[in-house]
């Protein structure tokens, strides 16, 4: 199964692949952005997932390169 197909399948029903949202965070098969997509797909079924989503977003933002200041 291709990685994209696996990600699509997981997003359709995350609970089929993971016991809890915290398992998504520990799954190193995917990058932060892909884990965030999975967590967002899980969100409607589990209100407690908001914390994991916020933490993953912060990790992504912390890793993003800071744009260089323009000097003109």
C-alpha positions as CSV (number, residue, x, y, z in Angstrom):
1,X,0.0,0.0,0.0
2,X,1.4,3.4,-0.9
3,X,2.0,6.0,1.8
4,X,-0.6,8.3,0.3
5,X,-3.2,5.5,0.2
6,X,-2.4,4.6,3.8
7,X,-2.8,8.3,4.9
8,X,-6.1,8.6,3.0
9,X,-7.4,5.4,4.6
10,X,-6.3,6.5,8.1
11,X,-8.0,9.9,7.6
12,X,-11.3,8.1,6.7
13,X,-11.3,6.3,10.1
14,X,-8.4,7.1,12.4
15,X,-9.8,5.0,15.3
16,X,-9.5,1.9,13.1
17,X,-5.7,2.4,13.0
18,X,-5.0,4.0,16.4
19,X,-6.3,3.4,19.9
20,X,-6.0,7.1,20.9
21,X,-5.0,10.4,19.4
22,X,-1.7,10.3,21.3
23,X,-0.8,7.2,19.2
24,X,-0.9,9.4,16.1
25,X,1.7,11.7,17.6
26,X,4.1,8.8,18.2
27,X,3.7,7.4,14.7
28,X,6.9,8.2,13.0
29,X,5.8,7.0,9.6
30,X,4.3,10.4,9.0
31,X,5.6,14.0,9.3
32,X,4.0,16.6,11.6
33,X,1.8,18.0,8.8
34,X,0.5,14.5,8.0
35,X,-0.1,13.7,11.6
36,X,-2.0,17.0,11.9
37,X,-4.3,15.9,9.0
38,X,-5.0,12.7,10.8
39,X,-5.7,14.4,14.1
40,X,-8.0,16.9,12.4
41,X,-9.9,14.0,10.8
42,X,-10.3,12.5,14.3
43,X,-11.4,15.7,15.9
44,X,-15.2,15.5,15.3
45,X,-15.3,12.1,17.1
46,X,-13.1,13.1,20.1
47,X,-13.2,16.5,21.8
48,X,-10.0,15.9,23.8
49,X,-8.0,16.0,20.6
50,X,-7.7,19.7,20.5
51,X,-4.6,19.6,22.7
52,X,-2.8,17.3,20.4
53,X,-3.7,19.4,17.4
54,X,-2.5,22.6,19.1
55,X,0.8,20.9,20.1
56,X,1.4,19.5,16.6
57,X,0.7,22.9,15.0
58,X,3.2,24.5,17.4
59,X,5.8,21.9,16.5
60,X,5.3,22.7,12.8
61,X,5.4,26.4,13.4
62,X,8.6,26.1,15.5
63,X,10.3,24.2,12.7
64,X,9.3,26.7,9.9
65,X,12.1,28.9,8.7
66,X,11.9,32.5,9.8
67,X,11.8,34.8,6.8
68,X,14.8,37.1,6.5
69,X,14.2,40.7,7.4
70,X,14.1,43.0,4.4
71,X,16.5,45.9,4.4
72,X,15.8,48.5,1.9
